[in-house]
Amino acid sequence: MSVEKFSPSMRIIHWIMFILFTILFVVGFVMVEFKASEPWNMYSFHKATGVLVFLFVALRLILRWHTPIPPPAADIKPLEHYIAQITVYVLYSLMILVPITGYALSNIHGYSVSLYGLPLPDLFSAVESWEHTSSEIHEYAAYIFLGVIGLHLLGVIKHHIKGQDVLHRIT
């Protein structure tokens, strides 16, 4: 069975996650840049929202495996489709990696994580020798993620300019 659009649930989750990622990147940047002003409430919010994103990613992956995916448009070249597929796989990998490294970062630094007040278990041990490394992994993975999202958006813009309506599949 061929479909023209992603399922309504996939489309809703896609746009909710877009909003959540935007919030996470802005809050993450602000709390790191203004750390001296002790924006501690932002950290709790950032961590909780990261957990929420991770839950949405899990739901999104389940839906992706169980709902039909629209085929590429007829005017999309095979190489373009291949690049788009790689980009999607990298995005999914980073959607998993960034929240996990953020959770690990908190625990390794000796801080717990909660989901908007609901305490979550400490999954990683506090290890002083890993504090710097865990911070760098999370930060670099987040910036790589932001870059890949940028490539994703550029691809959509490129196809739109060429008159290929790929955006309708997810709206």
LOTI-137535 format. One line per 10 residues: their letters; for each residue x, y, z of N, C-alpha, C, CB. Coordinates in nm, 4 decimals, always signed. Glycine has a CB too. Layout:
BEGIN
a = X,Y,Z,X,Y,Z,X,Y,Z,X,Y,Z  ...
//
This chain:
BEGIN
msvekfspsm = +0.0838,-0.1171,+0.0000,+0.0000,+0.0000,+0.0000,+0.0892,+0.1246,+0.0000,-0.0958,-0.0009,+0.1217  +0.0704,+0.2088,-0.0974,+0.1494,+0.3307,-0.1081,+0.0703,+0.4492,-0.0526,+0.1902,+0.3566,-0.2551  +0.1398,+0.5354,+0.0213,+0.0761,+0.6530,+0.0802,+0.1488,+0.7778,+0.0316,+0.0768,+0.6455,+0.2360  +0.0783,+0.8904,+0.0303,+0.1392,+1.0162,-0.0123,+0.2010,+1.0930,+0.1029,+0.0368,+1.1024,-0.0806  +0.1492,+1.0701,+0.2241,+0.1952,+1.1439,+0.3422,+0.2286,+1.0465,+0.4545,+0.0879,+1.2455,+0.3890  +0.3070,+1.0971,+0.5483,+0.3279,+1.0218,+0.6716,+0.1954,+1.0203,+0.7471,+0.4434,+1.0843,+0.7592  +0.1793,+0.9253,+0.8364,+0.0554,+0.9152,+0.9135,+0.0365,+1.0424,+0.9972,+0.0572,+0.7888,+1.0050  -0.0882,+1.0733,+1.0314,-0.1120,+1.1926,+1.1147,-0.0318,+1.1901,+1.2450,-0.2607,+1.2047,+1.1469  -0.0205,+1.0736,+1.3072,+0.0551,+1.0667,+1.4330,+0.2031,+1.0973,+1.4099,+0.0396,+0.9275,+1.4974  +0.2606,+1.0475,+1.2992,+0.4015,+1.0769,+1.2684,+0.4199,+1.2254,+1.2400,+0.4497,+0.9932,+1.1475
riihwimfil = +0.3255,+1.2850,+1.1700,+0.3368,+1.4273,+1.1380,+0.3270,+1.5118,+1.2650,+0.2275,+1.4690,+1.0375  +0.2353,+1.4784,+1.3530,+0.2201,+1.5537,+1.4787,+0.3464,+1.5416,+1.5637,+0.0971,+1.5029,+1.5585  +0.3973,+1.4196,+1.5775,+0.5179,+1.3982,+1.6572,+0.6372,+1.4717,+1.5954,+0.5483,+1.2474,+1.6694  +0.6472,+1.4705,+1.4635,+0.7567,+1.5408,+1.3953,+0.7585,+1.6883,+1.4354,+0.7430,+1.5273,+1.2416  +0.6439,+1.7541,+1.4308,+0.6384,+1.8972,+1.4586,+0.6485,+1.9277,+1.6076,+0.5104,+1.9556,+1.4032  +0.5964,+1.8404,+1.6921,+0.6159,+1.8577,+1.8365,+0.7646,+1.8484,+1.8692,+0.5355,+1.7511,+1.9168  +0.8317,+1.7508,+1.8087,+0.9750,+1.7345,+1.8334,+1.0539,+1.8530,+1.7787,+1.0256,+1.6043,+1.7707  +1.0121,+1.9068,+1.6659,+1.0779,+2.0265,+1.6132,+1.0715,+2.1395,+1.7152,+1.0129,+2.0705,+1.4803  +0.9544,+2.1596,+1.7744,+0.9375,+2.2642,+1.8759,+1.0238,+2.2336,+1.9984,+0.7886,+2.2770,+1.9169  +1.0210,+2.1083,+2.0439,+1.0996,+2.0703,+2.1618,+1.2501,+2.0850,+2.1370,+1.0674,+1.9261,+2.2020
ftilfvvgfv = +1.2969,+2.0456,+2.0174,+1.4396,+2.0616,+1.9856,+1.4783,+2.2087,+1.9853,+1.4724,+1.9981,+1.8490  +1.3926,+2.2919,+1.9284,+1.4208,+2.4356,+1.9266,+1.4350,+2.4875,+2.0693,+1.3092,+2.5127,+1.8517  +1.3416,+2.4491,+2.1550,+1.3471,+2.4908,+2.2954,+1.4747,+2.4381,+2.3621,+1.2218,+2.4409,+2.3719  +1.5069,+2.3112,+2.3396,+1.6256,+2.2522,+2.4011,+1.7535,+2.3223,+2.3581,+1.6342,+2.1050,+2.3668  +1.7662,+2.3519,+2.2293,+1.8875,+2.4186,+2.1821,+1.8990,+2.5586,+2.2395,+1.8894,+2.4246,+2.0296  +1.7889,+2.6315,+2.2423,+1.7929,+2.7683,+2.2959,+1.8247,+2.7653,+2.4453,+1.6578,+2.8411,+2.2710  +1.7532,+2.6836,+2.5207,+1.7762,+2.6755,+2.6658,+1.9168,+2.6238,+2.6946,+1.6709,+2.5838,+2.7329  +1.9606,+2.5218,+2.6194,+2.0957,+2.4685,+2.6388,+2.2019,+2.5740,+2.6154,+2.1197,+2.3508,+2.5465  +2.1868,+2.6494,+2.5093,+2.2831,+2.7552,+2.4794,+2.2822,+2.8618,+2.5893,+2.2521,+2.8191,+2.3426  +2.1638,+2.9053,+2.6298,+2.1527,+3.0111,+2.7312,+2.2123,+2.9657,+2.8635,+2.0060,+3.0520,+2.7511
mvefkasepw = +2.1811,+2.8427,+2.9064,+2.2301,+2.7998,+3.0375,+2.3808,+2.7804,+3.0386,+2.1618,+2.6712,+3.0793  +2.4403,+2.7441,+2.9257,+2.5856,+2.7304,+2.9203,+2.6514,+2.8679,+2.9114,+2.6276,+2.6427,+2.8004  +2.5983,+2.9548,+2.8277,+2.6576,+3.0876,+2.8097,+2.6421,+3.1767,+2.9337,+2.5944,+3.1562,+2.6896  +2.5353,+3.1562,+3.0095,+2.5094,+3.2402,+3.1264,+2.5214,+3.1603,+3.2563,+2.3700,+3.3033,+3.1164  +2.6099,+3.0609,+3.2542,+2.6278,+2.9730,+3.3698,+2.6630,+3.0508,+3.4964,+2.7361,+2.8705,+3.3409  +2.7372,+3.1592,+3.4814,+2.7788,+3.2394,+3.5968,+2.6583,+3.2985,+3.6707,+2.8728,+3.3520,+3.5518  +2.5471,+3.3183,+3.6017,+2.4276,+3.3734,+3.6673,+2.3421,+3.2635,+3.7306,+2.3437,+3.4528,+3.5663  +2.3938,+3.1415,+3.7308,+2.3312,+3.0264,+3.7964,+2.1867,+3.0018,+3.7513,+2.3342,+3.0459,+3.9459  +2.1692,+2.9658,+3.6243,+2.0341,+2.9383,+3.5734,+1.9895,+2.7951,+3.6041,+2.0289,+2.9627,+3.4223  +1.9919,+2.7571,+3.7337,+1.9715,+2.6169,+3.7709,+1.8335,+2.5642,+3.7334,+1.9925,+2.6001,+3.9187
nmysfhkatg = +1.7314,+2.6473,+3.7391,+1.5982,+2.5992,+3.6991,+1.5960,+2.5605,+3.5518,+1.4915,+2.7067,+3.7266  +1.6767,+2.6293,+3.4731,+1.6851,+2.5954,+3.3308,+1.7424,+2.4556,+3.3115,+1.7710,+2.6984,+3.2560  +1.8350,+2.4153,+3.3953,+1.8935,+2.2819,+3.3839,+1.7873,+2.1745,+3.4064,+2.0086,+2.2648,+3.4845  +1.7062,+2.1899,+3.5087,+1.6002,+2.0920,+3.5369,+1.5027,+2.0845,+3.4206,+1.5251,+2.1283,+3.6667  +1.4643,+2.2016,+3.3688,+1.3724,+2.2064,+3.2558,+1.4357,+2.1423,+3.1325,+1.3316,+2.3516,+3.2258  +1.5628,+2.1731,+3.1071,+1.6352,+2.1186,+2.9920,+1.6433,+1.9657,+3.0012,+1.7774,+2.1797,+2.9835  +1.6769,+1.9160,+3.1186,+1.6885,+1.7710,+3.1366,+1.5537,+1.7020,+3.1208,+1.7474,+1.7390,+3.2741  +1.4493,+1.7588,+3.1799,+1.3158,+1.6992,+3.1701,+1.2679,+1.6990,+3.0252,+1.2156,+1.7754,+3.2593  +1.2920,+1.8076,+2.9546,+1.2508,+1.8161,+2.8150,+1.3317,+1.7187,+2.7294,+1.2671,+1.9599,+2.7627  +1.4582,+1.6989,+2.7629,+1.5399,+1.5987,+2.6936,+1.4846,+1.4579,+2.7121,+1.6840,+1.6045,+2.7435
vlvflfvalr = +1.4398,+1.4274,+2.8325,+1.3776,+1.2963,+2.8583,+1.2487,+1.2841,+2.7765,+1.3477,+1.2773,+3.0111  +1.1697,+1.3904,+2.7734,+1.0457,+1.3901,+2.6955,+1.0755,+1.3658,+2.5479,+0.9698,+1.5231,+2.7135  +1.1775,+1.4310,+2.4962,+1.2173,+1.4100,+2.3567,+1.2552,+1.2644,+2.3338,+1.3350,+1.5024,+2.3190  +1.3317,+1.2069,+2.4267,+1.3719,+1.0668,+2.4130,+1.2493,+0.9754,+2.4061,+1.4626,+1.0253,+2.5305  +1.1481,+1.0042,+2.4879,+1.0246,+0.9245,+2.4844,+0.9530,+0.9407,+2.3508,+0.9307,+0.9651,+2.5997  +0.9507,+1.0629,+2.2986,+0.8913,+1.0862,+2.1668,+0.9687,+1.0131,+2.0572,+0.8867,+1.2364,+2.1365  +1.1013,+1.0087,+2.0692,+1.1829,+0.9366,+1.9706,+1.1457,+0.7887,+1.9725,+1.3350,+0.9551,+1.9995  +1.1332,+0.7318,+2.0907,+1.0958,+0.5901,+2.1008,+0.9596,+0.5666,+2.0352,+1.0926,+0.5446,+2.2494  +0.8636,+0.6521,+2.0665,+0.7304,+0.6406,+2.0058,+0.7393,+0.6573,+1.8548,+0.6340,+0.7453,+2.0654  +0.8178,+0.7534,+1.8117,+0.8323,+0.7808,+1.6685,+0.8928,+0.6608,+1.5960,+0.9195,+0.9055,+1.6462
lilrwhtpip = +0.9928,+0.5972,+1.6556,+1.0528,+0.4793,+1.5934,+0.9531,+0.3639,+1.5840,+1.1762,+0.4353,+1.6721  +0.8758,+0.3445,+1.6893,+0.7738,+0.2393,+1.6866,+0.6734,+0.2671,+1.5749,+0.7012,+0.2293,+1.8235  +0.6256,+0.3909,+1.5662,+0.5306,+0.4272,+1.4611,+0.5926,+0.4120,+1.3221,+0.4819,+0.5710,+1.4813  +0.7187,+0.4479,+1.3094,+0.7848,+0.4389,+1.1790,+0.7929,+0.2940,+1.1317,+0.9257,+0.4999,+1.1859  +0.8120,+0.2022,+1.2245,+0.8184,+0.0603,+1.1880,+0.6810,+0.0020,+1.1581,+0.8840,-0.0192,+1.2992  +0.5748,+0.0652,+1.2100,+0.4412,+0.0073,+1.1981,+0.3441,+0.0861,+1.1110,+0.3830,-0.0070,+1.3326  +0.3895,+0.1928,+1.0490,+0.3017,+0.2688,+0.9600,+0.3702,+0.2829,+0.8247,+0.2674,+0.4091,+1.0201  +0.2911,+0.2892,+0.7193,+0.3512,+0.3046,+0.5864,+0.4237,+0.4386,+0.5722,+0.2436,+0.2922,+0.4782  +0.5339,+0.4346,+0.5019,+0.6146,+0.5539,+0.4754,+0.5945,+0.5892,+0.3280,+0.7683,+0.5301,+0.5094  +0.5705,+0.7163,+0.2993,+0.5521,+0.7521,+0.1578,+0.6801,+0.7309,+0.0779,+0.5066,+0.8979,+0.1450
ppaadikple = +0.6651,+0.6804,-0.0445,+0.7840,+0.6627,-0.1287,+0.8355,+0.7991,-0.1738,+0.7521,+0.5730,-0.2518  +0.9596,+0.8034,-0.2208,+1.0104,+0.9318,-0.2711,+0.9304,+0.9751,-0.3940,+1.1617,+0.9215,-0.3059  +0.9195,+1.1041,-0.4116,+0.8492,+1.1563,-0.5291,+0.9206,+1.1091,-0.6556,+0.8416,+1.3121,-0.5252  +0.8459,+1.0977,-0.7624,+0.9003,+1.0466,-0.8881,+1.0134,+1.1343,-0.9418,+0.7897,+1.0359,-0.9919  +1.0101,+1.2640,-0.9119,+1.1129,+1.3536,-0.9652,+1.2348,+1.3680,-0.8737,+1.0531,+1.4892,-0.9900  +1.2434,+1.2864,-0.7707,+1.3606,+1.2860,-0.6826,+1.4612,+1.1860,-0.7383,+1.3213,+1.2501,-0.5344  +1.5823,+1.2323,-0.7606,+1.6877,+1.1461,-0.8143,+1.7282,+1.0428,-0.7094,+1.8108,+1.2300,-0.8583  +1.7704,+0.9233,-0.7539,+1.8118,+0.8195,-0.6583,+1.9215,+0.8663,-0.5618,+1.8604,+0.6972,-0.7338  +2.0180,+0.9436,-0.6107,+2.1245,+0.9927,-0.5225,+2.0677,+1.0871,-0.4165,+2.2338,+1.0646,-0.6045  +1.9746,+1.1731,-0.4550,+1.9115,+1.2636,-0.3594,+1.8347,+1.1852,-0.2527,+1.8171,+1.3609,-0.4322
hyiaqitvyv = +1.7652,+1.0813,-0.2968,+1.6914,+0.9978,-0.2009,+1.7879,+0.9266,-0.1064,+1.6036,+0.8944,-0.2751  +1.8984,+0.8779,-0.1595,+1.9990,+0.8110,-0.0777,+2.0562,+0.9064,+0.0271,+2.1115,+0.7557,-0.1661  +2.0889,+1.0283,-0.0143,+2.1411,+1.1287,+0.0791,+2.0358,+1.1609,+0.1850,+2.1833,+1.2579,+0.0034  +1.9106,+1.1729,+0.1432,+1.8024,+1.2009,+0.2384,+1.7888,+1.0870,+0.3395,+1.6687,+1.2221,+0.1637  +1.7992,+0.9643,+0.2938,+1.7887,+0.8489,+0.3834,+1.9033,+0.8480,+0.4846,+1.7883,+0.7178,+0.3025  +2.0239,+0.8739,+0.4388,+2.1385,+0.8793,+0.5302,+2.1161,+0.9890,+0.6336,+2.2708,+0.9041,+0.4521  +2.0691,+1.1042,+0.5877,+2.0435,+1.2160,+0.6784,+1.9404,+1.1758,+0.7839,+1.9948,+1.3401,+0.5996  +1.8353,+1.1070,+0.7425,+1.7320,+1.0627,+0.8373,+1.7922,+0.9665,+0.9401,+1.6142,+0.9944,+0.7620  +1.8749,+0.8724,+0.8956,+1.9360,+0.7781,+0.9892,+2.0292,+0.8489,+1.0870,+2.0126,+0.6703,+0.9131  +2.1033,+0.9459,+1.0373,+2.1921,+1.0226,+1.1249,+2.1085,+1.1037,+1.2247,+2.2845,+1.1166,+1.0412
lyslmilvpi = +1.9986,+1.1642,+1.1768,+1.9110,+1.2391,+1.2673,+1.8551,+1.1488,+1.3771,+1.7959,+1.3039,+1.1889  +1.8057,+1.0312,+1.3405,+1.7532,+0.9391,+1.4414,+1.8625,+0.8981,+1.5400,+1.6930,+0.8144,+1.3741  +1.9825,+0.8710,+1.4881,+2.0932,+0.8336,+1.5771,+2.1228,+0.9443,+1.6772,+2.2192,+0.8017,+1.4957  +2.1241,+1.0675,+1.6287,+2.1517,+1.1802,+1.7176,+2.0342,+1.2084,+1.8112,+2.1842,+1.3050,+1.6358  +1.9116,+1.1813,+1.7666,+1.7951,+1.1982,+1.8546,+1.8001,+1.1000,+1.9718,+1.6643,+1.1786,+1.7750  +1.8728,+0.9921,+1.9548,+1.8916,+0.8945,+2.0627,+2.0171,+0.9305,+2.1436,+1.9031,+0.7496,+2.0050  +2.1255,+0.9603,+2.0739,+2.2546,+0.9861,+2.1390,+2.2529,+1.1101,+2.2280,+2.3624,+1.0014,+2.0344  +2.1970,+1.2200,+2.1797,+2.2045,+1.3445,+2.2556,+2.1302,+1.3337,+2.3894,+2.1470,+1.4597,+2.1730  +2.0064,+1.2837,+2.3944,+1.9422,+1.2709,+2.5265,+2.0138,+1.1724,+2.6194,+1.7981,+1.2270,+2.5090  +2.0634,+1.0625,+2.5645,+2.1342,+0.9653,+2.6491,+2.2616,+1.0278,+2.7063,+2.1686,+0.8371,+2.5683
tgyalsnihg = +2.3357,+1.0996,+2.6233,+2.4585,+1.1620,+2.6742,+2.4262,+1.2736,+2.7736,+2.5426,+1.2178,+2.5578  +2.3126,+1.3396,+2.7552,+2.2713,+1.4413,+2.8526,+2.2363,+1.3790,+2.9864,+2.1522,+1.5203,+2.7998  +2.1649,+1.2681,+2.9828,+2.1294,+1.1957,+3.1056,+2.2573,+1.1496,+3.1751,+2.0365,+1.0736,+3.0742  +2.3474,+1.0913,+3.0947,+2.4746,+1.0437,+3.1501,+2.5544,+1.1592,+3.2097,+2.5575,+0.9725,+3.0416  +2.5574,+1.2713,+3.1389,+2.6287,+1.3898,+3.1856,+2.5798,+1.4305,+3.3250,+2.6105,+1.5065,+3.0861  +2.4496,+1.4351,+3.3437,+2.3943,+1.4727,+3.4745,+2.4367,+1.3742,+3.5824,+2.2412,+1.4802,+3.4679  +2.4160,+1.2459,+3.5551,+2.4486,+1.1441,+3.6551,+2.5976,+1.1401,+3.6853,+2.4021,+1.0074,+3.6080  +2.6808,+1.1500,+3.5829,+2.8264,+1.1447,+3.6023,+2.8737,+1.2620,+3.6875,+2.8994,+1.1453,+3.4663  +2.8057,+1.3768,+3.6736,+2.8390,+1.4943,+3.7547,+2.7741,+1.4890,+3.8938,+2.7952,+1.6216,+3.6821  +2.7009,+1.3800,+3.9216,+2.6414,+1.3634,+4.0539,+2.5015,+1.4219,+4.0679,+2.7298,+1.4253,+4.1552
ysvslyglpl = +2.4365,+1.4557,+3.9567,+2.3023,+1.5131,+3.9608,+2.2002,+1.4122,+3.9100,+2.2959,+1.6425,+3.8775  +2.0835,+1.4151,+3.9707,+1.9746,+1.3288,+3.9264,+1.8969,+1.3976,+3.8149,+1.8810,+1.2932,+4.0441  +1.8122,+1.3201,+3.7504,+1.7264,+1.3697,+3.6434,+1.5829,+1.3428,+3.6839,+1.7603,+1.3027,+3.5058  +1.4968,+1.4387,+3.6555,+1.3541,+1.4166,+3.6801,+1.2769,+1.4578,+3.5559,+1.3048,+1.4962,+3.8054  +1.1592,+1.4028,+3.5447,+1.0695,+1.4373,+3.4345,+0.9645,+1.5318,+3.4895,+1.0034,+1.3095,+3.3704  +0.9962,+1.6606,+3.4876,+0.9086,+1.7663,+3.5400,+0.8598,+1.7343,+3.6818,+0.7880,+1.7861,+3.4468  +0.9543,+1.6965,+3.7672,+0.9246,+1.6707,+3.9077,+0.9171,+1.5225,+3.9431,+0.7958,+1.7362,+3.9438  +0.8974,+1.4354,+3.8462,+0.8947,+1.2910,+3.8704,+1.0386,+1.2406,+3.8700,+0.8080,+1.2159,+3.7627  +1.0905,+1.1976,+3.9871,+1.2309,+1.1537,+3.9920,+1.2537,+1.0297,+3.9055,+1.2727,+1.1244,+4.1371  +1.3644,+1.0303,+3.8350,+1.4028,+0.9168,+3.7519,+1.5271,+0.8527,+3.8119,+1.4282,+0.9607,+3.6044
pdlfsavesw = +1.5490,+0.7246,+3.7849,+1.6653,+0.6572,+3.8446,+1.7966,+0.7102,+3.7883,+1.6567,+0.5065,+3.8214  +1.9005,+0.7044,+3.8705,+2.0349,+0.7361,+3.8232,+2.0845,+0.6137,+3.7465,+2.1324,+0.7738,+3.9428  +2.1061,+0.6302,+3.6177,+2.1463,+0.5178,+3.5328,+2.2969,+0.5081,+3.5145,+2.0806,+0.5294,+3.3981  +2.3674,+0.6164,+3.5503,+2.5123,+0.6223,+3.5338,+2.5745,+0.6622,+3.6663,+2.5526,+0.7219,+3.4212  +2.6897,+0.6061,+3.6948,+2.7588,+0.6379,+3.8195,+2.8300,+0.7723,+3.8097,+2.8591,+0.5276,+3.8547  +2.8373,+0.8409,+3.9247,+2.9136,+0.9653,+3.9316,+3.0619,+0.9291,+3.9251,+2.8801,+1.0468,+4.0627  +3.1277,+0.9742,+3.8201,+3.2684,+0.9434,+3.7993,+3.3396,+1.0737,+3.7646,+3.2878,+0.8357,+3.6866  +3.4177,+1.1230,+3.8594,+3.4821,+1.2530,+3.8417,+3.5713,+1.2572,+3.7177,+3.5638,+1.2873,+3.9647  +3.6404,+1.1482,+3.6889,+3.7326,+1.1469,+3.5750,+3.6592,+1.1553,+3.4402,+3.8181,+1.0204,+3.5793  +3.5283,+1.1295,+3.4387,+3.4498,+1.1339,+3.3151,+3.3705,+1.2636,+3.2994,+3.3551,+1.0164,+3.3106
ehtsseihey = +3.3763,+1.3521,+3.3991,+3.2939,+1.4732,+3.3942,+3.3225,+1.5575,+3.2704,+3.3167,+1.5567,+3.5190  +3.4475,+1.5844,+3.2429,+3.4827,+1.6688,+3.1278,+3.4452,+1.6002,+2.9966,+3.6336,+1.7018,+3.1290  +3.4784,+1.4719,+2.9852,+3.4503,+1.3968,+2.8629,+3.3006,+1.3903,+2.8363,+3.5082,+1.2552,+2.8722  +3.2214,+1.3632,+2.9390,+3.0761,+1.3530,+2.9192,+3.0181,+1.4869,+2.8751,+3.0068,+1.3055,+3.0485  +3.0692,+1.5949,+2.9292,+3.0232,+1.7283,+2.8888,+3.0545,+1.7544,+2.7419,+3.0882,+1.8368,+2.9766  +3.1758,+1.7214,+2.7006,+3.2155,+1.7457,+2.5622,+3.1370,+1.6589,+2.4644,+3.3645,+1.7205,+2.5454  +3.1163,+1.5328,+2.4984,+3.0412,+1.4445,+2.4090,+2.9005,+1.4992,+2.3886,+3.0355,+1.3004,+2.4658  +2.8339,+1.5373,+2.4971,+2.6971,+1.5896,+2.4857,+2.6954,+1.7185,+2.4038,+2.6366,+1.6147,+2.6257  +2.7877,+1.8074,+2.4319,+2.7901,+1.9366,+2.3622,+2.8194,+1.9186,+2.2132,+2.8951,+2.0296,+2.4256  +2.9225,+1.8420,+2.1794,+2.9572,+1.8230,+2.0382,+2.8471,+1.7478,+1.9638,+3.0900,+1.7473,+2.0256
aayiflgvig = +2.7891,+1.6465,+2.0282,+2.6790,+1.5730,+1.9636,+2.5609,+1.6661,+1.9372,+2.6340,+1.4535,+2.0515  +2.5324,+1.7561,+2.0308,+2.4224,+1.8518,+2.0116,+2.4516,+1.9454,+1.8949,+2.3987,+1.9334,+2.1400  +2.5757,+1.9944,+1.8843,+2.6103,+2.0829,+1.7730,+2.6091,+2.0085,+1.6393,+2.7478,+2.1455,+1.7965  +2.6548,+1.8848,+1.6387,+2.6475,+1.8036,+1.5161,+2.5012,+1.7843,+1.4782,+2.7183,+1.6650,+1.5355  +2.4186,+1.7563,+1.5771,+2.2748,+1.7394,+1.5540,+2.2153,+1.8655,+1.4930,+2.2024,+1.7048,+1.6854  +2.2504,+1.9797,+1.5481,+2.2019,+2.1070,+1.4955,+2.2467,+2.1249,+1.3501,+2.2527,+2.2245,+1.5826  +2.3698,+2.0874,+1.3202,+2.4198,+2.0962,+1.1830,+2.3444,+2.0048,+1.0877,+2.5669,+2.0627,+1.1794  +2.3159,+1.8819,+1.1311,+2.2431,+1.7877,+1.0453,+2.0988,+1.8351,+1.0258,+2.2453,+1.6447,+1.1064  +2.0386,+1.8932,+1.1289,+1.9053,+1.9524,+1.1128,+1.9122,+2.0635,+1.0080,+1.8516,+2.0079,+1.2490  +2.0185,+2.1429,+1.0120,+2.0375,+2.2470,+0.9113,+2.0448,+2.1891,+0.7709,+2.1636,+2.3262,+0.9408
lhllgvikhh = +2.1184,+2.0786,+0.7532,+2.1252,+2.0123,+0.6230,+1.9878,+1.9625,+0.5798,+2.2245,+1.8957,+0.6274  +1.9138,+1.9082,+0.6740,+1.7776,+1.8596,+0.6485,+1.6910,+1.9751,+0.5975,+1.7155,+1.7971,+0.7777  +1.6974,+2.0883,+0.6651,+1.6200,+2.2055,+0.6235,+1.6660,+2.2570,+0.4874,+1.6317,+2.3168,+0.7281  +1.7955,+2.2595,+0.4632,+1.8459,+2.3028,+0.3322,+1.7963,+2.2117,+0.2204,+1.9992,+2.3059,+0.3325  +1.7895,+2.0831,+0.2488,+1.7366,+1.9891,+0.1499,+1.5912,+2.0185,+0.1174,+1.7505,+1.8462,+0.1999  +1.5119,+2.0463,+0.2196,+1.3707,+2.0803,+0.1981,+1.3601,+2.2081,+0.1158,+1.2965,+2.0969,+0.3335  +1.4406,+2.3080,+0.1497,+1.4389,+2.4355,+0.0765,+1.4804,+2.4139,-0.0693,+1.5329,+2.5387,+0.1443  +1.5859,+2.3353,-0.0897,+1.6338,+2.3070,-0.2257,+1.5226,+2.2443,-0.3088,+1.7573,+2.2134,-0.2223  +1.4564,+2.1457,-0.2540,+1.3489,+2.0781,-0.3287,+1.2312,+2.1724,-0.3529,+1.3010,+1.9526,-0.2526  +1.2035,+2.2571,-0.2564,+1.0949,+2.3541,-0.2738,+1.1276,+2.4505,-0.3881,+1.0704,+2.4327,-0.1424
ikgqdvlhri = +1.2523,+2.4992,-0.3925,+1.2950,+2.5906,-0.4995,+1.2853,+2.5220,-0.6357,+1.4398,+2.6397,-0.4747  +1.3169,+2.3922,-0.6404,+1.3101,+2.3171,-0.7658,+1.1666,+2.2793,-0.8029,+1.3952,+2.1917,-0.7557  +1.0703,+2.3166,-0.7171,+0.9308,+2.2849,-0.7455,+0.8898,+2.1443,-0.7059,+0.9044,+2.3038,-0.8898  +0.9723,+2.0787,-0.6281,+0.9420,+1.9437,-0.5792,+0.8813,+1.9567,-0.4401,+1.0707,+1.8526,-0.5766  +0.7551,+1.9269,-0.4295,+0.6846,+1.9496,-0.3031,+0.7036,+1.8323,-0.2070,+0.5351,+1.9723,-0.3290  +0.8200,+1.8310,-0.1408,+0.8464,+1.7237,-0.0449,+0.7896,+1.7553,+0.0925,+0.9958,+1.6985,-0.0340  +0.7685,+1.8826,+0.1216,+0.7201,+1.9238,+0.2527,+0.5778,+1.8748,+0.2804,+0.7256,+2.0745,+0.2642  +0.4987,+1.8569,+0.1760,+0.3600,+1.8132,+0.1957,+0.3517,+1.6762,+0.2621,+0.2870,+1.8097,+0.0623  +0.4566,+1.5973,+0.2516,+0.4559,+1.4623,+0.3108,+0.4501,+1.4660,+0.4630,+0.5797,+1.3850,+0.2667  +0.5017,+1.5746,+0.5231,+0.5120,+1.5825,+0.6693,+0.4242,+1.6928,+0.7267,+0.6567,+1.6057,+0.7105
t = +0.3480,+1.7630,+0.6434,+0.2584,+1.8684,+0.6937,+0.1137,+1.8259,+0.6836,+0.2794,+1.9989,+0.6166
//
